[in-house]
Amino acid sequence: MRTTISSSRTFAHKFILPIFWNGLGVFVVLMLLAGYGGATWAFLFVWGIGAVFQLWIYLPLKKVQIDGDYVIISNYVKSVRIHASDIHRITEHSLLSDHPIWLHLKKPTEFGDRITFIPHYRWAPFRHHPIAIELWELMQKVQEDAGQEGAQFPAEGVASEEPMGQDQYL
């Protein structure tokens, strides 16, 4: 059974928010060119910071589903199916409200070797997101089924991009 583990907000964050945000930026630039100064320079600076954040988090977002021992990754146009054993490690950022999760892959796919997605909303700083734990457990199960020693699960309390994979904890 296929289960979607990425947030239903993924589509809006990936496509709608950038259109709105960039449209707002173009509007401010046009105001500056037309001679309306003042606070618009400060706003343009804030807009630039938001644009960089979008490039870092929202542009690479993917829709992610689990189907048994497989992870299906989609950019809403095409999908790639990878085995959970192809996940090298899992990292997350627990201080951002969207709590992005990165799947670091052993070999690149059409979408690269790092997949970014946002799980359903849950605000609990310094805690692992349940989806990250579920993915780690799937990775652990696949490793044990293959006769490999599984990775140790890291302790909670680290705020940023905490690795959850065999390369850091064996």
PyRosetta script that sets phi, psi and omega in degrees:
from pyrosetta import init, pose_from_sequence

init()
pose = pose_from_sequence("MRTTISSSRTFAHKFILPIFWNGLGVFVVLMLLAGYGGATWAFLFVWGIGAVFQLWIYLPLKKVQIDGDYVIISNYVKSVRIHASDIHRITEHSLLSDHPIWLHLKKPTEFGDRITFIPHYRWAPFRHHPIAIELWELMQKVQEDAGQEGAQFPAEGVASEEPMGQDQYL")
pose.set_psi(1, 130.7)
pose.set_omega(1, -178.3)
pose.set_phi(2, -85.5)
pose.set_psi(2, 127.4)
pose.set_omega(2, -179.5)
pose.set_phi(3, -122.3)
pose.set_psi(3, 127.1)
pose.set_omega(3, 177.3)
pose.set_phi(4, -80.9)
pose.set_psi(4, 124.5)
pose.set_omega(4, -179.5)
pose.set_phi(5, -107.5)
pose.set_psi(5, -8.9)
pose.set_omega(5, 176.0)
pose.set_phi(6, -88.9)
pose.set_psi(6, 158.6)
pose.set_omega(6, -175.5)
pose.set_phi(7, -68.8)
pose.set_psi(7, 151.0)
pose.set_omega(7, 173.8)
pose.set_phi(8, -68.7)
pose.set_psi(8, -13.8)
pose.set_omega(8, 177.8)
pose.set_phi(9, -81.2)
pose.set_psi(9, -6.0)
pose.set_omega(9, -175.4)
pose.set_phi(10, -55.4)
pose.set_psi(10, -48.1)
pose.set_omega(10, -178.1)
pose.set_phi(11, -59.8)
pose.set_psi(11, -46.2)
pose.set_omega(11, -179.9)
pose.set_phi(12, -64.0)
pose.set_psi(12, -42.2)
pose.set_omega(12, 179.6)
pose.set_phi(13, -66.7)
pose.set_psi(13, -35.1)
pose.set_omega(13, -176.2)
pose.set_phi(14, -80.8)
pose.set_psi(14, -35.7)
pose.set_omega(14, -172.4)
pose.set_phi(15, -116.7)
pose.set_psi(15, -46.1)
pose.set_omega(15, -173.2)
pose.set_phi(16, -78.5)
pose.set_psi(16, -47.8)
pose.set_omega(16, -179.6)
pose.set_phi(17, -57.3)
pose.set_psi(17, -45.8)
pose.set_omega(17, 178.5)
pose.set_phi(18, -61.7)
pose.set_psi(18, -36.4)
pose.set_omega(18, 178.0)
pose.set_phi(19, -63.8)
pose.set_psi(19, -46.6)
pose.set_omega(19, 179.0)
pose.set_phi(20, -63.2)
pose.set_psi(20, -49.5)
pose.set_omega(20, -175.9)
pose.set_phi(21, -63.4)
pose.set_psi(21, -44.7)
pose.set_omega(21, -179.7)
pose.set_phi(22, -70.9)
pose.set_psi(22, -33.9)
pose.set_omega(22, 174.5)
pose.set_phi(23, -62.5)
pose.set_psi(23, -40.2)
pose.set_omega(23, 176.3)
pose.set_phi(24, -62.9)
pose.set_psi(24, -41.1)
pose.set_omega(24, 177.8)
pose.set_phi(25, -63.3)
pose.set_psi(25, -42.3)
pose.set_omega(25, 177.7)
pose.set_phi(26, -63.3)
pose.set_psi(26, -40.8)
pose.set_omega(26, 178.2)
pose.set_phi(27, -60.1)
pose.set_psi(27, -44.6)
pose.set_omega(27, -179.9)
pose.set_phi(28, -65.4)
pose.set_psi(28, -42.0)
pose.set_omega(28, 177.8)
pose.set_phi(29, -61.3)
pose.set_psi(29, -42.5)
pose.set_omega(29, 177.9)
pose.set_phi(30, -62.5)
pose.set_psi(30, -38.5)
pose.set_omega(30, 176.9)
pose.set_phi(31, -63.9)
pose.set_psi(31, -41.1)
pose.set_omega(31, 178.2)
pose.set_phi(32, -63.8)
pose.set_psi(32, -42.8)
pose.set_omega(32, 179.7)
pose.set_phi(33, -66.6)
pose.set_psi(33, -29.1)
pose.set_omega(33, 179.2)
pose.set_phi(34, -81.7)
pose.set_psi(34, -3.8)
pose.set_omega(34, 175.7)
pose.set_phi(35, 101.4)
pose.set_psi(35, 3.4)
pose.set_omega(35, 176.2)
pose.set_phi(36, -85.6)
pose.set_psi(36, 104.3)
pose.set_omega(36, -175.3)
pose.set_phi(37, -98.9)
pose.set_psi(37, -130.8)
pose.set_omega(37, 176.1)
pose.set_phi(38, 71.0)
pose.set_psi(38, -127.8)
pose.set_omega(38, -173.6)
pose.set_phi(39, -72.3)
pose.set_psi(39, -8.7)
pose.set_omega(39, -177.3)
pose.set_phi(40, -66.7)
pose.set_psi(40, -28.2)
pose.set_omega(40, 176.0)
pose.set_phi(41, -64.8)
pose.set_psi(41, -41.2)
pose.set_omega(41, 177.4)
pose.set_phi(42, -64.6)
pose.set_psi(42, -41.3)
pose.set_omega(42, 179.1)
pose.set_phi(43, -64.0)
pose.set_psi(43, -40.6)
pose.set_omega(43, 179.3)
pose.set_phi(44, -62.9)
pose.set_psi(44, -36.1)
pose.set_omega(44, 176.3)
pose.set_phi(45, -63.4)
pose.set_psi(45, -46.9)
pose.set_omega(45, 178.6)
pose.set_phi(46, -63.0)
pose.set_psi(46, -40.4)
pose.set_omega(46, 177.9)
pose.set_phi(47, -60.4)
pose.set_psi(47, -41.4)
pose.set_omega(47, 179.5)
pose.set_phi(48, -62.2)
pose.set_psi(48, -41.2)
pose.set_omega(48, 177.2)
pose.set_phi(49, -62.7)
pose.set_psi(49, -43.4)
pose.set_omega(49, 177.8)
pose.set_phi(50, -63.3)
pose.set_psi(50, -37.0)
pose.set_omega(50, 179.0)
pose.set_phi(51, -66.0)
pose.set_psi(51, -41.0)
pose.set_omega(51, 177.3)
pose.set_phi(52, -63.5)
pose.set_psi(52, -42.0)
pose.set_omega(52, 177.9)
pose.set_phi(53, -60.2)
pose.set_psi(53, -42.1)
pose.set_omega(53, 178.5)
pose.set_phi(54, -61.7)
pose.set_psi(54, -41.9)
pose.set_omega(54, 179.1)
pose.set_phi(55, -63.8)
pose.set_psi(55, -35.8)
pose.set_omega(55, -176.9)
pose.set_phi(56, -76.1)
pose.set_psi(56, -45.3)
pose.set_omega(56, -173.5)
pose.set_phi(57, -103.1)
pose.set_psi(57, -54.2)
pose.set_omega(57, -166.9)
pose.set_phi(58, -81.5)
pose.set_psi(58, -36.7)
pose.set_omega(58, -178.2)
pose.set_phi(59, -60.9)
pose.set_psi(59, -43.7)
pose.set_omega(59, -178.9)
pose.set_phi(60, -81.5)
pose.set_psi(60, 5.4)
pose.set_omega(60, -176.4)
pose.set_phi(61, -58.3)
pose.set_psi(61, 142.4)
pose.set_omega(61, 176.7)
pose.set_phi(62, -128.7)
pose.set_psi(62, 154.0)
pose.set_omega(62, 170.5)
pose.set_phi(63, -85.2)
pose.set_psi(63, 130.6)
pose.set_omega(63, -175.4)
pose.set_phi(64, -125.9)
pose.set_psi(64, 134.5)
pose.set_omega(64, 177.9)
pose.set_phi(65, -131.2)
pose.set_psi(65, 154.8)
pose.set_omega(65, 174.6)
pose.set_phi(66, -112.6)
pose.set_psi(66, 133.7)
pose.set_omega(66, 177.1)
pose.set_phi(67, -135.1)
pose.set_psi(67, 91.0)
pose.set_omega(67, -176.5)
pose.set_phi(68, 67.8)
pose.set_psi(68, -122.6)
pose.set_omega(68, 178.2)
pose.set_phi(69, -91.5)
pose.set_psi(69, 11.6)
pose.set_omega(69, -177.0)
pose.set_phi(70, -114.6)
pose.set_psi(70, 151.8)
pose.set_omega(70, 175.6)
pose.set_phi(71, -117.2)
pose.set_psi(71, 126.0)
pose.set_omega(71, 179.0)
pose.set_phi(72, -103.5)
pose.set_psi(72, 125.0)
pose.set_omega(72, -177.0)
pose.set_phi(73, -115.9)
pose.set_psi(73, 131.5)
pose.set_omega(73, -176.9)
pose.set_phi(74, -134.8)
pose.set_psi(74, 143.4)
pose.set_omega(74, 172.0)
pose.set_phi(75, -105.2)
pose.set_psi(75, 16.9)
pose.set_omega(75, -179.9)
pose.set_phi(76, 79.4)
pose.set_psi(76, -2.8)
pose.set_omega(76, 174.4)
pose.set_phi(77, -114.6)
pose.set_psi(77, -48.1)
pose.set_omega(77, 176.9)
pose.set_phi(78, -133.4)
pose.set_psi(78, 161.3)
pose.set_omega(78, -178.5)
pose.set_phi(79, -125.6)
pose.set_psi(79, 150.8)
pose.set_omega(79, 175.9)
pose.set_phi(80, -127.2)
pose.set_psi(80, 137.0)
pose.set_omega(80, 179.0)
pose.set_phi(81, -111.0)
pose.set_psi(81, 121.1)
pose.set_omega(81, 178.9)
pose.set_phi(82, -122.6)
pose.set_psi(82, 150.8)
pose.set_omega(82, 175.9)
pose.set_phi(83, -78.6)
pose.set_psi(83, 146.1)
pose.set_omega(83, -178.8)
pose.set_phi(84, -59.5)
pose.set_psi(84, -23.7)
pose.set_omega(84, 178.0)
pose.set_phi(85, -69.5)
pose.set_psi(85, -14.6)
pose.set_omega(85, 177.4)
pose.set_phi(86, -81.7)
pose.set_psi(86, -4.3)
pose.set_omega(86, 176.6)
pose.set_phi(87, -84.7)
pose.set_psi(87, 121.2)
pose.set_omega(87, -179.0)
pose.set_phi(88, -81.5)
pose.set_psi(88, -46.1)
pose.set_omega(88, 177.1)
pose.set_phi(89, -160.5)
pose.set_psi(89, 166.8)
pose.set_omega(89, -179.2)
pose.set_phi(90, -126.0)
pose.set_psi(90, 131.6)
pose.set_omega(90, 175.4)
pose.set_phi(91, -127.3)
pose.set_psi(91, 156.9)
pose.set_omega(91, -179.7)
pose.set_phi(92, -145.8)
pose.set_psi(92, 162.7)
pose.set_omega(92, 177.0)
pose.set_phi(93, -124.6)
pose.set_psi(93, 102.4)
pose.set_omega(93, -171.0)
pose.set_phi(94, -82.3)
pose.set_psi(94, -8.2)
pose.set_omega(94, -179.6)
pose.set_phi(95, -89.2)
pose.set_psi(95, -23.0)
pose.set_omega(95, 176.7)
pose.set_phi(96, -77.0)
pose.set_psi(96, 140.7)
pose.set_omega(96, -175.2)
pose.set_phi(97, -63.1)
pose.set_psi(97, -29.0)
pose.set_omega(97, 178.3)
pose.set_phi(98, -80.0)
pose.set_psi(98, -12.8)
pose.set_omega(98, 177.4)
pose.set_phi(99, 49.8)
pose.set_psi(99, 59.7)
pose.set_omega(99, -178.3)
pose.set_phi(100, -60.9)
pose.set_psi(100, 146.2)
pose.set_omega(100, 177.6)
pose.set_phi(101, -122.3)
pose.set_psi(101, 136.4)
pose.set_omega(101, 178.2)
pose.set_phi(102, -115.0)
pose.set_psi(102, 130.2)
pose.set_omega(102, 172.1)
pose.set_phi(103, -99.9)
pose.set_psi(103, 116.9)
pose.set_omega(103, 178.3)
pose.set_phi(104, -95.4)
pose.set_psi(104, 118.9)
pose.set_omega(104, -173.2)
pose.set_phi(105, -96.4)
pose.set_psi(105, 152.4)
pose.set_omega(105, 179.0)
pose.set_phi(106, -70.0)
pose.set_psi(106, -34.4)
pose.set_omega(106, 178.1)
pose.set_phi(107, -136.4)
pose.set_psi(107, 144.7)
pose.set_omega(107, -175.6)
pose.set_phi(108, -66.2)
pose.set_psi(108, 149.6)
pose.set_omega(108, 172.3)
pose.set_phi(109, -111.2)
pose.set_psi(109, -171.8)
pose.set_omega(109, 174.8)
pose.set_phi(110, -59.1)
pose.set_psi(110, -24.5)
pose.set_omega(110, -178.0)
pose.set_phi(111, -98.3)
pose.set_psi(111, 7.8)
pose.set_omega(111, 179.9)
pose.set_phi(112, 98.8)
pose.set_psi(112, -169.7)
pose.set_omega(112, -178.0)
pose.set_phi(113, -105.1)
pose.set_psi(113, 7.3)
pose.set_omega(113, 175.3)
pose.set_phi(114, -135.8)
pose.set_psi(114, 119.9)
pose.set_omega(114, -178.5)
pose.set_phi(115, -106.1)
pose.set_psi(115, 127.8)
pose.set_omega(115, 179.8)
pose.set_phi(116, -109.0)
pose.set_psi(116, 133.1)
pose.set_omega(116, 172.1)
pose.set_phi(117, -148.5)
pose.set_psi(117, 160.3)
pose.set_omega(117, 175.1)
pose.set_phi(118, -112.2)
pose.set_psi(118, 128.9)
pose.set_omega(118, 177.6)
pose.set_phi(119, -80.1)
pose.set_psi(119, 177.9)
pose.set_omega(119, 176.2)
pose.set_phi(120, -56.0)
pose.set_psi(120, 154.0)
pose.set_omega(120, -173.5)
pose.set_phi(121, -68.1)
pose.set_psi(121, 134.9)
pose.set_omega(121, 174.2)
pose.set_phi(122, -161.3)
pose.set_psi(122, 117.6)
pose.set_omega(122, -179.5)
pose.set_phi(123, -98.4)
pose.set_psi(123, 107.6)
pose.set_omega(123, 176.9)
pose.set_phi(124, -152.2)
pose.set_psi(124, 81.3)
pose.set_omega(124, -177.8)
pose.set_phi(125, -58.7)
pose.set_psi(125, 148.7)
pose.set_omega(125, 178.8)
pose.set_phi(126, 68.2)
pose.set_psi(126, 15.6)
pose.set_omega(126, 179.0)
pose.set_phi(127, -123.8)
pose.set_psi(127, 147.2)
pose.set_omega(127, 174.1)
pose.set_phi(128, -69.7)
pose.set_psi(128, 141.3)
pose.set_omega(128, 175.2)
pose.set_phi(129, -75.0)
pose.set_psi(129, 141.5)
pose.set_omega(129, 179.8)
pose.set_phi(130, -55.3)
pose.set_psi(130, -31.4)
pose.set_omega(130, 178.4)
pose.set_phi(131, -68.4)
pose.set_psi(131, -39.5)
pose.set_omega(131, 176.7)
pose.set_phi(132, -62.4)
pose.set_psi(132, -40.0)
pose.set_omega(132, 178.6)
pose.set_phi(133, -65.3)
pose.set_psi(133, -43.7)
pose.set_omega(133, 179.1)
pose.set_phi(134, -60.3)
pose.set_psi(134, -42.7)
pose.set_omega(134, 178.4)
pose.set_phi(135, -65.8)
pose.set_psi(135, -41.9)
pose.set_omega(135, 178.9)
pose.set_phi(136, -62.3)
pose.set_psi(136, -41.8)
pose.set_omega(136, 178.9)
pose.set_phi(137, -64.7)
pose.set_psi(137, -37.4)
pose.set_omega(137, 176.1)
pose.set_phi(138, -64.3)
pose.set_psi(138, -44.6)
pose.set_omega(138, 177.6)
pose.set_phi(139, -60.1)
pose.set_psi(139, -42.5)
pose.set_omega(139, 178.7)
pose.set_phi(140, -61.5)
pose.set_psi(140, -46.7)
pose.set_omega(140, -179.0)
pose.set_phi(141, -61.6)
pose.set_psi(141, -44.8)
pose.set_omega(141, -178.7)
pose.set_phi(142, -65.1)
pose.set_psi(142, -39.3)
pose.set_omega(142, 177.5)
pose.set_phi(143, -63.9)
pose.set_psi(143, -43.9)
pose.set_omega(143, 179.9)
pose.set_phi(144, -66.0)
pose.set_psi(144, -38.4)
pose.set_omega(144, 177.8)
pose.set_phi(145, -63.5)
pose.set_psi(145, -30.7)
pose.set_omega(145, 179.6)
pose.set_phi(146, -86.3)
pose.set_psi(146, -0.1)
pose.set_omega(146, 179.2)
pose.set_phi(147, 81.6)
pose.set_psi(147, 16.1)
pose.set_omega(147, 178.2)
pose.set_phi(148, -95.5)
pose.set_psi(148, 153.3)
pose.set_omega(148, 174.9)
pose.set_phi(149, -73.5)
pose.set_psi(149, 133.0)
pose.set_omega(149, -178.2)
pose.set_phi(150, -79.3)
pose.set_psi(150, 162.2)
pose.set_omega(150, 179.0)
pose.set_phi(151, -77.1)
pose.set_psi(151, 149.5)
pose.set_omega(151, 174.1)
pose.set_phi(152, -80.8)
pose.set_psi(152, 142.9)
pose.set_omega(152, 179.3)
pose.set_phi(153, -81.3)
pose.set_psi(153, 128.7)
pose.set_omega(153, -177.8)
pose.set_phi(154, -70.4)
pose.set_psi(154, 154.6)
pose.set_omega(154, 178.4)
pose.set_phi(155, -70.5)
pose.set_psi(155, 153.3)
pose.set_omega(155, 176.6)
pose.set_phi(156, -79.0)
pose.set_psi(156, 163.1)
pose.set_omega(156, 175.0)
pose.set_phi(157, 116.4)
pose.set_psi(157, -5.8)
pose.set_omega(157, 176.8)
pose.set_phi(158, -96.4)
pose.set_psi(158, 132.8)
pose.set_omega(158, -168.4)
pose.set_phi(159, -85.2)
pose.set_psi(159, -25.1)
pose.set_omega(159, -171.0)
pose.set_phi(160, -134.5)
pose.set_psi(160, 137.1)
pose.set_omega(160, 175.2)
pose.set_phi(161, 34.7)
pose.set_psi(161, 54.9)
pose.set_omega(161, -179.3)
pose.set_phi(162, -73.5)
pose.set_psi(162, 119.3)
pose.set_omega(162, -178.6)
pose.set_phi(163, -69.2)
pose.set_psi(163, 140.8)
pose.set_omega(163, 174.5)
pose.set_phi(164, -130.9)
pose.set_psi(164, 81.4)
pose.set_omega(164, -179.4)
pose.set_phi(165, -167.3)
pose.set_psi(165, 169.6)
pose.set_omega(165, -171.9)
pose.set_phi(166, -65.6)
pose.set_psi(166, -27.7)
pose.set_omega(166, -176.7)
pose.set_phi(167, -65.8)
pose.set_psi(167, -25.8)
pose.set_omega(167, -176.6)
pose.set_phi(168, -99.0)
pose.set_psi(168, -21.0)
pose.set_omega(168, -165.9)
pose.set_phi(169, -128.0)
pose.set_psi(169, 14.7)
pose.set_omega(169, 177.3)
pose.set_phi(170, -89.0)
pose.dump_pdb("model.pdb")
